[in-house]
Amino acid sequence: MAIAPPNRSRRQGNVNLLLPPPRPPMQGLGSCLEAVQRQWDGDAGLAALWKAWPRLAGPQLAPHCSPLRLQGGRLVVGASQPQWLQALRFNKHQLLGALRASGFSVKELVFQQHQATALPEAGTAVEAQVWQRHPSRIDVFGLAHCPRCQRPSPAGELQRWGHCSFCQRERMADGTAQGPANNPQ
């Protein structure tokens, strides 16, 4: 068992009690905020990563993906939509190389879907507008057959991708599709 220095302990009866360390001298609010700013802007911090993100991720990925957490060399990146999540996975090695080349000590990249903005509340006008435009509605767009697999599919999906959502899912799983076919990203 370690013995505390004499100025850090106090004897009470036959027991030695440890005293807390002395408090650091008081600092003004301005110097405290400067210290927080220095820590925030540190080279390996998340704030520095946020500042460099548009340059590191590139003009296509950066608006749709953002760094969420950086802890112990593990960077968690959130993507707004599944197709951007797929694009992140496809570009993982290039992104990791760009991060390391910029001086960030990232050992591992983890990707997850992350909705940066809140979803509209149920029953609101915004939700109704989103549902009006949704390509999977057969009551608005009608039903047709997919030209690739001949499955019955909502015509809105066929118009959006040129094939049904099942074929689109297969293409994204194979890495051959990064997003909608007739809306290049």
Secondary structure, DSSP 8 states (H G I E B T S, - for coil): -----GGGEEEETTEEEE----------HHHHHHHHHHHHT-TTSHHHHHHHHHHHHHHHHTTTEEEEEEETTEEEEEESSHHHHHHHHHTHHHHHHHHHHTT----EEEEEE--SS----TTSHHHHHHHHH-TT-HHHH-EEE-TTT--EEEHHHHHHHSS-HHHHHHHHHHTS-SS-TTS--
